Amino acid sequence: MREDGGTPGFLQAMRTALAIRLKEDMGAANIHAAEDKLLEQAFARFDKMNGIHMLASGQRKRIGVISFYHEKMHYNLIVKLLNDRFGIQVRGGCACAGTYGHFLLDVSHEKSRHITELINHGDLSQKPGWVRLSLHQTMTPNDIDYICNSLDEIISSYQSWEKDYTYDSHKNDFIHKSGKSTFTDVTEWFRL
């Protein structure tokens, strides 16, 4: 179906309706119960990881999102390594929660002002942030194990693996020196 400017979003409306119907069929209580089980499993693993700090770690009753950082590793390096080596998609940064992030990370007003000055001059290297992992009710315990095992491997190997990347302070991002991801199996997922 071709859509031109001004065409009502029929396809978008149908997709939205199907998503809502699926949520209703699954049942909100079932979705919450599934997320709670996944969170419980993930928390048990995260609690044992060396150097990992979960934000709001005392708040265990939550939606299926875990935000964390490593005390010695840049959050965007974790994002890149999870993606490039293991095919795991997460987000890095402050995810539109800058003020709350300052509170969680104990960033003082003075430090915030200093960071803002650096950013105004094109240097994002001091911008605070974390990794955000979203758990979905369709994930399995094996998926959580895979994610946590991948994080354990990153924690033990990042000092070697980070040599494959260049840090760009203007983008606050890590770029693989080859320009390629080391995780190639994902292409098989899309073959028809």
N, C-alpha and C positions, 0 to 999 in steps of 0.2 A: 504494500500500500504506500503510495507516494503522499508525502505531506509537504505542503507549501506553507509559507509564512501566513499566519492568520488561521490556519487549519486548527480546529479544536483538537485537543489531545485525547482522541478516542482510544488509541492504543495504550497511552499512559493510564487512562481511567480504567480500562479493562485489566491491565496488569495490577493496578492498585486494588481493584475489586477482588482479583484472584488471590493476592497476598492476604487481604483481610479475611477472605473466606478460609484460606489455609490456616491462619491464626485461630479463627473461630473453631475450625474442625479439630485442631490440635488441642485447644482448650488452654486458657491462660494459666490455670492451676498446674496442668501438665508441663507447660513450658517453664514455669517457675521451679517446679520440682526437678526437672532435668538440669536446669542451670545450677540449682543448689548442689546437686550431686557432683557436677563438674567442678564447681568452685571448691567444694570440700576436698576433692582429689587434688586440685591444683594448689590450694593453700598448703596441704600436707607436704607437697614437694617443694614449693617456694620457700617454706619455712626452714628447710634444710640446705638451701643453696648458699654457698659461700659468697659474701659480698653483695647479695641481692637484698634490696630494701623495697618493700611494697608500700605504696602510698595509702594512708588510712588503713594500715594493716589490722588495727583493732576492730574495724568495721567489717565483720564477716558476712553479715546479712546485706546483700547488695545485688544489683543486676550483674549479669555475666561479663564483667570487665575487671581486669586486674591491671593497674598501673604500677610500674616498678622502674627502678634504676639500679645500676651496679656502682659500687663506691669507687671503682678505679677505671671504669670503661665508659666512654661516651655513649649516650643513649642511641644516637644515630648509627654508631658502629654496630651496636647490638641489632638494630633494625636491618642493616645491610647484611650482616652475617646470617641472621635468621632467614632472610630472603635468598641470598645468593648461594648459601651452602645447604639449606634445608627446605627451601620452597615455602617458608612460613611467612604469611603476611601479617605485619603489625604496623602500628603507627608510632612515630617518634616526634617529640616536641612537647608543647604544652597544650595542644589540642583545644584551642579556644578557651582555655581555663587559666589564663595568665595570673589573674589576681589570686585565685584559689591556689594555683601552683606556687606562688610566692609564699603563701601561708604554709602549705604543706612542706616546702623545701626550706622554710625559715630564711627567706631572702629579705634582708632589711631594706628599708626605704633608701638608704644611702647606696647599698649595693645595687638596687634596682635602677637608681639614677645613673650609676656608673655603667651598667649594662646597656641602658637606653642610649647613653652617649656613644658607646662603641657601635651599637646598631645604627645610629644616625650617621656614622662614618663608614658604614659598609662592613663592619666586623661583627658577625653573628656568633663568634666562637665562645662567648661567655653566656649565651642565651640558655637559661635553665630549661630543663625538660625531662621527660621520662619516656618509657616504652609503654604503649597501651595495647594489651592483648584482649581481644574480644572473644568470648566463648559463646558458641551458638548451641541451642538445644538439640541440634542434629549431630553434634560432635559425639564421639564415643570415648570411653576411657582410654582406648588405644591412642586416640588423637592427642589427649592430654599427656599421656606418657611420651609420645613422640616429641611434642613441644618441649616438655621438661627435660627429656634426655638431650635434645638439641641445645637447650640453654646450658645444661651441665657441660656439654662438650665445648661450647663457646667459652664458658668461664675458664676451662682448663687450657684452651688453645688460642685465645684471642691475641695474646702477645705475639705469637707467630703469624697468625692470619692477618692481623692489622697491617703487616708489612706489604700486603698485596694491594693496599688502598692508599690513596692520596686524600688528605683532608682539605676541603675548600672552605675557608673561614667566611667567604662572602655568601655562601649558600648554607653553611653549617651542615655539610653533608660529606660523606665519604664516597669516593669514586674509585671503582676497581681499576687498577693500572692497565689491565688488558681491555677494559671496556665491556667485558663479558661476565655474565653470571657463571659461577661454577656449578650451579644446579641446573642440569639440562633435562632431567627426566620429565619436567612439566610439559614439554612439547608432546609427549605421548598422550597426555590427558585430552588433547584437543584433536587428535586424529580421528577421522570418521571411518 
